[in-house]
Structures are given as structure tokens and as C-alpha cells.
Amino acid sequence: MEKLPLSPEGLENRIGYKYKDIQLLLTALTHSSYANECKPRGETVQYNERLEFLGDSVLSIIVSDYLFKHYPDTPEGDLTKIRASAVCEKTLGKLALDLGLGNYMRLGHGEEMGHGRERISILADAFEALLASMYLDSGSRDAVEAFLLPRVIPEIKQFVENGKNKDYKTLLQQIVQQERGEILEYVLISESGPDHAKTFTVEARLNSNVIGHGKGKSKREAEQLAAKEALVLFGDR
């Protein structure tokens, strides 16, 4: 049985913002699959992809502004990595889940049956669209910042603290995720030596292009070193 979305007005209480134009919020909560199913009935329904496009930029400038002001001694390359963690799909999906955003979305039958309300990619896109709808409705960044920063600052602080451990694969993944559709993979090129002392060689590849090499006593170590080398291309210092 399909689950009906909750009223968008109920979401206003959760985000602490009252819309002047509730249609903007409704559009932010509408997935393209729902709009496509309305077409055969002669209905034209706006969906959230254009808002997502704008929301991505609104999110980036707010996070960038916060990092610039609160981390004055942090190099540009490190700021880029911190921002990447704060705006990556995984983080946005988590924030959307915490908000219960999926419960308010309008989805097509297929997405509904495929548990689209819990799918991270759909939730992350809707979260960005939500930011854009608030920005357009209010006419400034103030309302968006009041909603966003209390949620994203803990994620930033956690990343900064964890970043001391230098998980290079995670750092690289978070940077790559800034661009949708990028494919990052680690390919085992060779292994040599006796079973008790093998050496593994791994390539990090982005869209099939080699961006880093690594050799280690385990596949995991080799992958970490390949990611470390690849990070140089993205401003790692």
C-alpha cells in the first residue's frame, strides 16, 4: 500500500519557517517521477530539479562563508575538503532523514514502491531544493542560515576532528561527490611476494582515468596510499 505524503504545512513547523508562497515548498518536495505520472492525465506539475540546482549553490556559499569566518588559519585546500564533507550526498541525506523529509515528498508509484522516501540520493536532492525554496521565498540567506547552520555545524566539527586521523579514501570520496555522476574506484593492478609478505599495487581511478597509485602490504593500505596521491590533484597539502 502506498504511503501518502504528509501535508507540507506540517513541515513548516519542523523547519521553523512560514512560507509566503507554499507552492515553492510543495515544488521542493515533488520528485520528477510524480510529475511524470501526472502528464498522461494532462496535469503539469513542477518538480524539484531546478530548485535543487539553485539549492546546491545556496548551500555552498553558506557553508563556505561559515568556514572562511570560523577557520581563519585553515589553508584553502583543507577548507575545500571540509566543505566537501558538509555538502556531500551522504551528509545531506542524513540531515534529510533527521528532518523526516521523505515523509513529506510526492513520489511516483515506482519510487514509492522502491522505498524512495528512504533513498539517500532522493533525500539529498530534496534537501537542497528545500534550501532553495526558503531562499526564494524569503528573498535572503538569513532564513536559510538559521535553519541550516545548526544542523551542518556539528557535521563540520565532526569531520574536522576525524580528519586528524587522515582517512585518505574518505577525504577523496567526499571531494569527488561534489560532482554528480563521478565514478571513483580502486583497481588492484598486481600482487607480488610470498603469501606471508605480499605487496599489493592499486590504482585510484576517476571515470576510468588513473589519478593515483599506491603500494602496500595489504589492499587497504595500497588503496589509502593511492587516495593520498590522488588528493594532491584536488589541492591536498
Secondary structure, 3 states (H helix, E strand, C coil): CCCCCCCHHHHHHHHCCCCCCHHHHHHHCECHHHHHHHHHHCCCCCCCHHHHHHHHHHHHHHHHHHHHHHCCCCCHHHHHHHHHHHHCHHHHHHHHHHHCHHHHCECCHHHHHCCHHHCHHHHHHHHHHHHHHHHHHHCCCHHHHHHHHHHHHHHHHHHHHHHHHCCHHHHHHHHHCCCCCCCEEEEEEEEECCHHHCEEEEEEEECCEEEEEEEECCHHHHHHHHHHHHHHHHCCC
